């Protein structure tokens, strides 16, 4: 290996399942329902393409941010920072993606990608044409339509519309229980969010529905008070439960310890398009400081194979070359981790990995 070339060490980190293996296996079976062979190929390519530095004709996944703003002000989220508002909200008409642009992008990638994620940093369900866009993407034949949500709009009537439109997978962010959740996710209330989850489960059971698959996730500092209680509260109603060690969402850390010869996999897996049509180099460039294209004036194929993104791929092949890119230097992907603690969940040992020198304190 050349001294100027880094070791190819793709890292998928940042989230950990609370689940026993049989529940994880069941989750993937549910996810693959109706497209089993393609799902298997999708997951194979997700790992293989970055390991071999292969740039597919189109990305495997497109993150299409329908809305860059949010209705909440969670203390650990980049949307609460002045920098985010200056760069991602104010200049772009409150960060709402034009529905014609969304459909134009979907037309380009239909039949070429495996998954379309209708979210990035903002709250996608607040987009006025959210249901219409789900339905359009599904009608165009994209196998998996998914998104992340804070759950604000997940009342049963809205969930029914999403289900009828063709949503395949919903991840709900639920940080802790009771007053912990209420404080972080205000003005949402934990009891109301839990009831929404229960109502969704009952509706799915009553109608013998497999999709949409439901996953919940929360940041570790909000869950550590009672991880077993958190798991047992939600496991009867959802398909997978995960947690995230708190990352540097607010971009304050300076004493960062990095992986040796880090090499990012994202540039071979996915393309992230902000609500204004600007294309980010990855899902961790919250402010789109390193744009690689503009979907308003370029095709997705041009951007994916373009000079700008190819330069990022080349930069990552250099030993520690990622450090020269500011979003990469502050990203959680190249940060080293260590075992923070071990907890017991119904007799199972769960290891909680944490980023070195990263305080697990909400709001830091």
C-alpha positions, 0 to 999 in steps of 0.5 A: 500500500502506498504511504499516501493511501489510507487503509480501507476501513469502512465504519458503520457506527453511531447506533446500537440495537437494544435487541436480542439477535432473534429480534434483529433477524426478524426486523430484517425479515420484515424490512425485506418483505416483498423485495427479499432478493433485492434487499439482500443485494442492497445490504451486500452492496452497502458493505462491499462497494466502499470496501472495494472503492466501487462507485455504482452508477447511482447511489444505493440510497438517496436522502431527500430532505423535504424540510430542513427546519423542525418544530422542536428545539431539542437541546442536542440538535444542530437545528437549535444553533445560530450557525444552522439557521444562518446557513440552512434556514434563513436563505432558503425560504424556511427550508422547504423543498419544492415539490416539483424538485422532489418529484424531479429527483425521484424521476431520475433515481426511480429504478436505479436506487434501492431506498429513498429516505425522505428526511435528513435533519429537519422534520419531514412530516411537516412538509405540506405535500409529504403524503403526496411525495411518498405516494409518488415515490412508491408509484415510481417503483422505489422499493423502500420509502423511509424517514425519521420523525419526532412523532409530532404528526403520528396520530392514527389518521395521519399514519393511515395516510402514510401507510396507504401512500406506501411508507415502508419504514418509520424511525421515531426518535424517543429520547427517554421516558416521562419527564426526561422525554418531556424536557428534551422533546417539549412541547411533546408529551411522553404519554401522548407519544407512547399512545401513538405508538400503541395505536399504530401497533393496534392498527397494524395488527387489526389490519394484518399489516407488515409495513411500515416497519416501526423502529424507535431510537433515543440518545443514550444519556436520556435512556441510561436512567432506566434502559430496561424500563425503556426497552420493556415499555416499547418492545411489545409495540415496535419492531426494533429498539436502538440507542445512540451514544451522544455525538457532537451535534453542536460542533463544540468538541476540540479534543478529538481522538480519531480512528487510524487511517479512517476511510469513509464509506458514505461516498460509495453508498448514499447521496444527501440532498438538502431541502434547497436542492444543494447536495451535501458531501455526506449526512454529517455535513449539517451545514452543507459546508462542502457541497458537491452539487446542486439538484436544481441545475444538475442531474443526480448522475452528474453529481454522483460522478462529478468532479467535486464528489470524486475529489472527496473520495480521493481525499479520503484515500490519503492517510488522514486526508479526511482531516483536511475537510472540516465536516469530516474532522468534526464527524462522529464516523472517524472518532475512536470509541471505547466501552463506556459501560455495560448494562443489563436488559432482561438478563442480557448484557448490553455494551454501551460504546461511547466516543472518546472525550465526548461528554454524554451530557445533553446540551453539550 
